[in-house]
Amino acid sequence: MELPIVIATRGSALALAQAHAVFDECRAAFPQLRFEIKVIKTTGDKLQTASLANPATSLPKGLFTKELEVALFEHQADLAVHSLKDLPTDLPAGLTLGAVSKRADVRDVLIYRDEEFFERVANSAAASGDWTPGQKHRRGFRPKLAIQNLPQHATVATSSTRRKAQLLALQPELRVVEIRGNVVTRLQKLAEQPELDALILAAAGLERLHFQISHTGQLRGDAVPDALLATILEPEVMLPCVGQGALGIEVRDGDERIATICERLNHFNTQHCVAAERAFLRALGGGCQSPVGAYADVLGHQIRLRVIAFRDGEMKRVEARRAIRDAVALGELLAAEIIERRPAR
């Protein structure tokens, strides 16, 4: 019997949800083939207390990808599913980005406690005598909170240098702290720890875990703590990171059988958009933890690329459009404009 095609993934709830989405696509496109999912623990999963904000000194390259790549080299897996934002722009020799999934929501989300709910909880607990230290200090906010409307010295949690830089550009008096753990763990920390006022997560990750944001701004889902609110941050407010919202399928270069499968998994527009973004990041010389944002979208027969970078304490934001076939060149041109302040238009 022919061996199954093995899909490698990390073991977090989000990674498994992403791998199962690819698995379902494979089964639907190739019902005659057998597929299975293999969970592999990566260095990033093991280093839950390490700092992501200073990876040059504390973390190895390929934090969430290296072990999956080893499995590909050793033929223990045939496809590795990554959040594309975690995949370095330079892949090891012998491996290639075989396919890119249709992009989910690229935006970030600001999450915070519901002021009215936590005031009621604190008042009820005080009246009944069921009060614990710190309970009344869990500060909340009204729905539709904007970053600019956060109080001075409010504490926002994120492990992304890109998000931190854009947060401080919008509200310089904020206190930005690191946070680790999966999505549910981060939400629980926000709900329970009074020293945190808000956190930022990716909309795509929330969506893949079946969380929803209601029209009134409530965050809903089976594992969501009580009374958390959410504000979606448009790209004009906070540019996403390179590849955000897309899944990257990494495979062995030259494996024709797997390449045929990847042809069916690949989404043309997303592939070219992330090619522009990744070309920009590569030309800029940054990694996935650099304070850089980039978002490309297709407008008719052109790709529009918007980028932001923080270099030498200065924020630089530029935008340009090119034909879809020139996606990589577009990314390189905007990197040149950032580095040399050379017009790319």
C-alpha positions in Angstrom: 0.0 0.0 0.0 1.3 3.4 -0.9 2.8 5.4 2.0 0.7 8.3 3.3 1.6 11.9 2.6 2.7 13.4 5.9 1.8 16.9 6.9 4.1 18.3 9.6 2.9 20.9 12.1 3.6 22.4 15.5 1.3 21.2 18.3 -0.4 24.4 19.4 -4.2 24.7 19.0 -3.7 27.3 16.3 -1.1 25.3 14.4 -3.3 22.2 14.5 -6.2 24.2 13.2 -4.1 25.4 10.3 -2.7 21.9 9.6 -6.2 20.4 9.6 -7.4 23.1 7.1 -4.6 22.1 4.8 -5.4 18.4 5.4 -9.0 19.0 4.4 -8.0 20.7 1.2 -5.7 17.9 0.3 -8.3 15.3 1.0 -10.9 17.2 -1.1 -8.5 17.7 -4.0 -6.9 14.2 -4.0 -9.5 11.8 -2.5 -7.5 8.8 -3.8 -4.4 9.6 -1.7 -3.8 9.1 2.0 -2.8 12.0 4.2 -1.9 12.2 7.8 -0.8 14.9 10.3 2.4 14.6 12.3 3.0 16.9 15.3 6.5 18.1 15.9 7.7 20.3 18.9 9.8 23.2 17.8 12.4 25.2 19.7 10.0 28.1 20.0 7.5 25.8 21.7 10.2 24.8 24.2 11.4 28.3 25.0 8.2 29.7 26.4 10.0 32.1 28.7 12.6 33.4 26.3 12.3 37.0 25.0 11.0 37.4 21.4 11.8 41.1 21.5 15.6 40.6 21.4 16.0 37.4 19.3 19.6 38.2 18.3 20.9 37.5 21.8 18.4 35.0 23.2 16.9 32.9 20.4 18.1 30.8 17.5 17.1 31.4 13.8 14.1 29.5 12.6 12.5 29.5 16.0 9.2 27.9 14.9 10.4 26.1 11.7 13.7 24.3 12.1 12.5 21.0 13.5 9.8 20.8 10.8 12.5 21.4 8.2 14.6 18.6 9.6 11.6 16.3 9.3 11.3 17.3 5.6 15.0 16.6 5.0 14.8 13.2 6.7 11.6 12.2 4.7 9.7 12.0 8.0 7.3 14.6 6.5 6.3 15.7 3.0 4.7 19.1 3.7 5.3 21.4 6.6 2.5 23.9 7.4 3.7 27.3 8.8 2.1 30.6 9.7 3.9 32.3 6.8 4.8 35.2 9.1 7.0 32.7 11.0 8.9 31.4 8.0 12.3 33.1 7.3 12.6 34.7 3.9 15.8 32.6 3.2 15.0 28.9 3.3 17.6 26.1 3.7 19.1 24.8 0.4 16.9 21.9 -0.8 13.6 23.3 0.6 11.2 25.7 -1.1 7.9 27.4 -0.5 5.7 25.1 -2.4 2.3 26.8 -1.9 0.6 29.7 -0.2 -2.9 29.5 1.1 -5.6 32.0 0.4 -5.1 34.8 2.8 -7.3 35.2 5.9 -8.0 38.5 7.6 -4.6 40.3 7.7 -5.5 42.8 10.5 -4.5 43.0 14.1 -7.0 43.2 17.0 -6.8 45.2 20.2 -8.4 43.3 23.0 -9.3 44.7 26.4 -11.6 44.2 29.4 -15.2 45.4 29.4 -15.4 48.3 31.9 -19.1 47.8 32.8 -18.8 44.1 33.4 -15.7 44.3 35.6 -17.2 47.2 37.6 -20.2 45.1 38.3 -18.1 42.1 39.3 -16.0 44.2 41.7 -19.0 45.9 43.2 -20.9 42.7 43.7 -18.0 41.0 45.3 -17.4 43.9 47.7 -21.1 43.9 48.7 -21.2 40.2 49.3 -17.9 40.1 51.2 -16.4 37.8 48.6 -13.6 40.2 47.7 -10.0 39.3 46.9 -7.0 41.7 46.7 -6.6 43.3 43.3 -10.1 42.5 42.1 -11.3 46.1 41.8 -8.2 47.2 40.0 -8.9 45.3 36.8 -9.4 48.4 34.7 -11.8 48.1 31.7 -12.8 50.3 28.8 -15.8 51.1 26.7 -16.4 49.3 23.3 -14.7 50.6 20.2 -11.6 51.6 22.0 -8.9 53.2 19.8 -5.2 52.9 20.5 -4.9 56.7 20.7 -7.6 56.7 23.4 -5.8 54.4 25.8 -4.8 56.3 28.9 -1.2 57.5 29.4 1.0 54.7 30.8 -1.6 52.0 30.1 0.0 48.6 29.7 -0.4 46.7 26.4 1.0 43.2 26.0 2.6 42.0 22.8 5.8 40.1 21.9 6.0 41.7 18.4 8.6 44.5 17.9 6.5 45.6 14.9 3.4 46.1 17.0 5.3 47.7 19.8 6.9 50.3 17.5 3.6 51.2 15.9 1.8 51.3 19.2 4.4 53.8 20.6 4.2 55.9 17.4 0.4 56.2 18.0 0.6 56.7 21.8 4.1 57.4 23.0 3.2 57.2 26.7 2.1 53.5 26.6 3.9 50.8 28.5 4.4 47.8 26.2 5.3 44.5 27.8 6.0 41.0 26.4 3.6 38.2 26.6 4.0 34.5 25.7 1.7 31.5 25.5 -1.1 30.4 23.1 -4.1 32.5 22.2 -6.3 31.3 25.1 -3.5 31.6 27.6 -3.0 35.2 26.6 -6.7 36.0 26.8 -6.8 34.5 30.3 -3.8 36.6 31.4 -5.6 39.7 30.2 -8.8 38.8 32.0 -7.1 38.0 35.3 -4.1 40.2 35.7 -4.9 43.8 36.6 -1.5 45.0 35.6 -2.4 44.3 31.9 -4.8 46.7 30.2 -4.9 45.3 26.7 -3.2 43.0 24.3 -2.9 42.6 20.5 -3.5 39.4 18.5 -3.9 38.6 14.9 -7.4 38.5 13.5 -6.6 35.4 11.4 -5.6 33.4 14.4 -8.8 34.3 16.3 -10.8 33.4 13.2 -9.1 30.0 12.8 -9.8 29.2 16.4 -13.5 30.0 15.8 -13.6 33.2 17.9 -15.8 36.0 16.7 -16.1 39.7 17.2 -19.7 40.9 17.4 -21.0 44.1 16.0 -21.0 45.5 19.5 -17.3 44.7 19.9 -17.6 41.6 22.2 -15.1 38.8 21.7 -17.0 35.5 21.6 -15.9 31.8 21.6 -15.9 28.7 23.7 -12.7 29.4 25.5 -12.9 33.2 25.7 -12.9 34.5 29.3 -15.9 36.6 30.4 -16.4 40.1 29.1 -13.5 40.9 26.7 -14.0 43.4 24.0 -12.1 43.8 20.8 -11.3 46.5 18.2 -10.1 45.6 14.7 -7.1 47.7 13.7 -7.2 48.6 10.0 -4.0 48.6 8.0 -4.1 52.4 8.0 -3.7 52.2 11.8 -1.4 49.3 12.1 0.3 47.6 9.2 0.5 43.8 9.6 3.7 41.8 9.4 5.0 40.2 6.3 2.9 37.2 5.4 0.3 37.7 8.1 -2.9 35.8 7.6 -1.4 33.3 5.0 -0.2 29.8 5.5 3.1 28.7 3.9 3.5 25.1 2.7 7.2 24.2 2.8 8.4 21.2 0.8 11.5 19.5 -0.6 12.7 21.1 -3.8 12.4 18.8 -6.8 9.8 16.5 -5.3 7.4 16.3 -8.3 4.7 14.3 -6.5 4.4 16.9 -3.8 4.7 19.8 -6.2 1.6 18.5 -8.0 -0.3 18.6 -4.7 1.0 22.1 -4.0 -0.3 23.4 -7.3 -3.8 22.7 -6.1 -3.2 24.3 -2.7 -1.7 27.5 -4.0 -3.7 30.8 -4.2 -2.4 32.9 -7.0 -3.1 36.4 -5.7 -1.9 35.6 -2.2 1.3 34.1 -3.5 2.2 37.2 -5.4 1.2 39.5 -2.6 3.4 37.7 0.0 6.2 37.5 -2.6 6.3 41.3 -2.7 6.2 41.5 1.1 8.9 38.9 1.6 11.1 40.5 -1.1 10.8 43.8 0.8 11.8 42.2 4.1 14.7 40.2 2.5 16.1 43.3 0.8 15.8 45.3 4.0 17.9 42.7 5.8 15.3 42.0 8.5 13.9 38.9 10.1 10.4 38.1 11.3 11.0 39.9 14.6 12.2 43.2 12.9 10.1 46.3 13.6 8.8 46.2 10.0 5.3 46.0 8.6 4.2 45.3 5.0 0.9 44.6 3.3 0.3 44.0 -0.4 -3.1 43.6 -2.0 -4.3 43.2 -5.6 -6.1 46.1 -7.2 -7.2 45.1 -10.7 -4.0 44.1 -12.6 -1.7 45.7 -10.1 -0.2 45.0 -6.7 -0.2 47.8 -4.2 2.4 47.4 -1.4 2.4 49.5 1.7 5.3 49.3 4.1 6.5 50.8 7.4 9.9 50.5 9.0 11.6 51.9 12.1 15.3 52.5 11.5 17.6 54.6 13.7 14.7 55.8 15.7 12.8 57.1 12.7 9.5 55.8 11.3 9.4 55.5 7.5 6.2 54.7 5.6 6.0 54.3 1.8 3.7 52.9 -0.8 3.8 52.0 -4.5 2.1 49.9 -7.2 3.4 47.7 -9.9 2.1 45.0 -12.3 1.4 41.7 -10.6 4.3 40.1 -12.5 6.7 42.6 -10.9 5.8 41.7 -7.3 9.3 40.8 -6.2 10.8 43.9 -7.9 8.2 46.1 -6.1 9.3 44.8 -2.7 12.9 45.4 -3.5 12.2 48.9 -4.8 10.4 49.9 -1.6 13.2 48.5 0.5 15.7 50.6 -1.5 13.5 53.7 -0.8 13.5 52.9 2.9 17.3 52.3 3.0 18.4 55.1 0.7 15.4 57.4 0.8 15.3 56.9 -3.0 11.9 57.4 -4.7 10.5 54.1 -6.0 7.7 55.6 -8.1 
